[in-house]
């Protein structure tokens, strides 16, 4: 019985370790996204206006338009995911035996 318990504890510790590794990788990705996109952009308003007025061939304008409209939502999603990762890491750390 004690040996079975030791095996289960070892399996649990392995699972926690593997989860922590995955969370660390995800955190690095989320931090990279935040660092890249949670700042000002190099887009020019003239390109946004040109695209918005119907010049769908203006790729820079399209990218800027999309960025401006989606940026806030994307950053909220990334920050939320990062908070979940941090909480999951704390849970893993608190359950180590």
BAPA-803899 format. One record per residue (C-alpha): x, y, z; residue in one letter. Coordinates in Angstrom, 3 decimals. Layout:
<dolos>
<px = X, py = Y, pz = Z, resn = A>
...
</dolos>
This chain:
<dolos>
<px = 0.000, py = 0.000, pz = 0.000, resn = X>
<px = 2.767, py = 2.452, pz = 0.946, resn = X>
<px = 4.636, py = 1.616, pz = -2.269, resn = X>
<px = 1.515, py = 2.347, pz = -4.352, resn = X>
<px = 1.162, py = 5.679, pz = -2.596, resn = X>
<px = 4.807, py = 6.541, pz = -3.298, resn = X>
<px = 4.297, py = 5.711, pz = -6.984, resn = X>
<px = 1.174, py = 7.879, pz = -7.117, resn = X>
<px = 2.987, py = 10.761, pz = -5.410, resn = X>
<px = 5.889, py = 10.414, pz = -7.846, resn = X>
<px = 3.433, py = 10.421, pz = -10.772, resn = X>
<px = 1.707, py = 13.505, pz = -9.341, resn = X>
<px = 5.025, py = 15.321, pz = -8.959, resn = X>
<px = 5.953, py = 14.441, pz = -12.539, resn = X>
<px = 2.607, py = 15.717, pz = -13.810, resn = X>
<px = 3.005, py = 18.952, pz = -11.842, resn = X>
<px = 6.532, py = 19.442, pz = -13.172, resn = X>
<px = 5.424, py = 18.859, pz = -16.767, resn = X>
<px = 2.519, py = 21.276, pz = -16.294, resn = X>
<px = 4.870, py = 23.918, pz = -14.935, resn = X>
<px = 7.162, py = 23.531, pz = -17.954, resn = X>
<px = 4.201, py = 23.981, pz = -20.309, resn = X>
<px = 2.986, py = 27.001, pz = -18.340, resn = X>
<px = 6.440, py = 28.583, pz = -18.481, resn = X>
<px = 6.497, py = 28.149, pz = -22.267, resn = X>
<px = 3.036, py = 29.671, pz = -22.560, resn = X>
<px = 4.031, py = 32.559, pz = -20.277, resn = X>
<px = 7.063, py = 33.318, pz = -22.464, resn = X>
<px = 4.793, py = 33.397, pz = -25.504, resn = X>
<px = 2.281, py = 35.690, pz = -23.817, resn = X>
<px = 5.021, py = 38.014, pz = -22.584, resn = X>
<px = 6.463, py = 38.134, pz = -26.103, resn = X>
<px = 3.062, py = 39.098, pz = -27.515, resn = X>
<px = 2.616, py = 41.794, pz = -24.876, resn = X>
<px = 6.073, py = 43.216, pz = -25.483, resn = X>
<px = 5.601, py = 43.261, pz = -29.258, resn = X>
<px = 2.066, py = 44.549, pz = -29.531, resn = X>
<px = 1.203, py = 46.378, pz = -26.318, resn = X>
<px = 2.904, py = 49.555, pz = -27.410, resn = X>
<px = 2.599, py = 52.162, pz = -30.082, resn = X>
<px = 2.601, py = 51.179, pz = -33.707, resn = X>
<px = 4.394, py = 52.458, pz = -36.797, resn = X>
<px = 1.201, py = 52.862, pz = -38.794, resn = X>
<px = 0.301, py = 56.180, pz = -40.318, resn = X>
<px = -3.197, py = 57.576, pz = -40.064, resn = X>
<px = -3.227, py = 58.453, pz = -43.770, resn = X>
<px = -3.013, py = 54.740, pz = -44.608, resn = X>
<px = -5.859, py = 53.914, pz = -42.216, resn = X>
<px = -8.039, py = 56.638, pz = -43.703, resn = X>
<px = -7.152, py = 55.558, pz = -47.241, resn = X>
<px = -8.156, py = 51.972, pz = -46.474, resn = X>
<px = -11.287, py = 53.036, pz = -44.627, resn = X>
<px = -12.337, py = 55.140, pz = -47.629, resn = X>
<px = -12.315, py = 52.056, pz = -49.808, resn = X>
<px = -8.763, py = 51.501, pz = -51.034, resn = X>
<px = -8.703, py = 47.803, pz = -50.120, resn = X>
<px = -5.400, py = 47.430, pz = -51.956, resn = X>
<px = -3.642, py = 49.463, pz = -49.275, resn = X>
<px = -2.181, py = 46.569, pz = -47.264, resn = X>
<px = -0.510, py = 48.845, pz = -44.734, resn = X>
<px = -3.819, py = 50.638, pz = -44.236, resn = X>
<px = -5.660, py = 47.341, pz = -43.829, resn = X>
<px = -3.122, py = 46.111, pz = -41.254, resn = X>
<px = -3.317, py = 49.390, pz = -39.350, resn = X>
<px = -7.121, py = 49.399, pz = -39.444, resn = X>
<px = -7.288, py = 45.833, pz = -38.129, resn = X>
<px = -4.650, py = 46.540, pz = -35.508, resn = X>
<px = -6.469, py = 49.615, pz = -34.218, resn = X>
<px = -9.823, py = 47.847, pz = -34.036, resn = X>
<px = -8.577, py = 44.572, pz = -32.567, resn = X>
<px = -5.644, py = 45.685, pz = -30.411, resn = X>
<px = -7.577, py = 46.375, pz = -27.212, resn = X>
<px = -9.412, py = 43.019, pz = -27.364, resn = X>
<px = -6.236, py = 41.082, pz = -28.164, resn = X>
<px = -4.323, py = 42.681, pz = -25.299, resn = X>
<px = -7.193, py = 41.925, pz = -22.901, resn = X>
<px = -7.161, py = 38.278, pz = -23.995, resn = X>
<px = -3.392, py = 38.020, pz = -23.583, resn = X>
<px = -3.423, py = 39.687, pz = -20.155, resn = X>
<px = -6.254, py = 37.405, pz = -19.034, resn = X>
<px = -4.400, py = 34.307, pz = -20.261, resn = X>
<px = -1.259, py = 35.501, pz = -18.487, resn = X>
<px = -3.174, py = 35.882, pz = -15.206, resn = X>
<px = -4.552, py = 32.352, pz = -15.574, resn = X>
<px = -1.022, py = 31.056, pz = -16.180, resn = X>
<px = 0.305, py = 32.834, pz = -13.115, resn = X>
<px = -2.488, py = 31.386, pz = -10.978, resn = X>
<px = -1.937, py = 27.887, pz = -12.372, resn = X>
<px = 1.785, py = 28.156, pz = -11.640, resn = X>
<px = 1.022, py = 29.166, pz = -8.040, resn = X>
<px = -1.278, py = 26.161, pz = -7.688, resn = X>
<px = 1.403, py = 23.838, pz = -9.062, resn = X>
<px = 4.008, py = 25.292, pz = -6.715, resn = X>
<px = 1.713, py = 24.942, pz = -3.700, resn = X>
<px = 0.927, py = 21.274, pz = -4.446, resn = X>
<px = 4.511, py = 20.059, pz = -4.779, resn = X>
<px = 5.298, py = 17.307, pz = -2.320, resn = X>
</dolos>
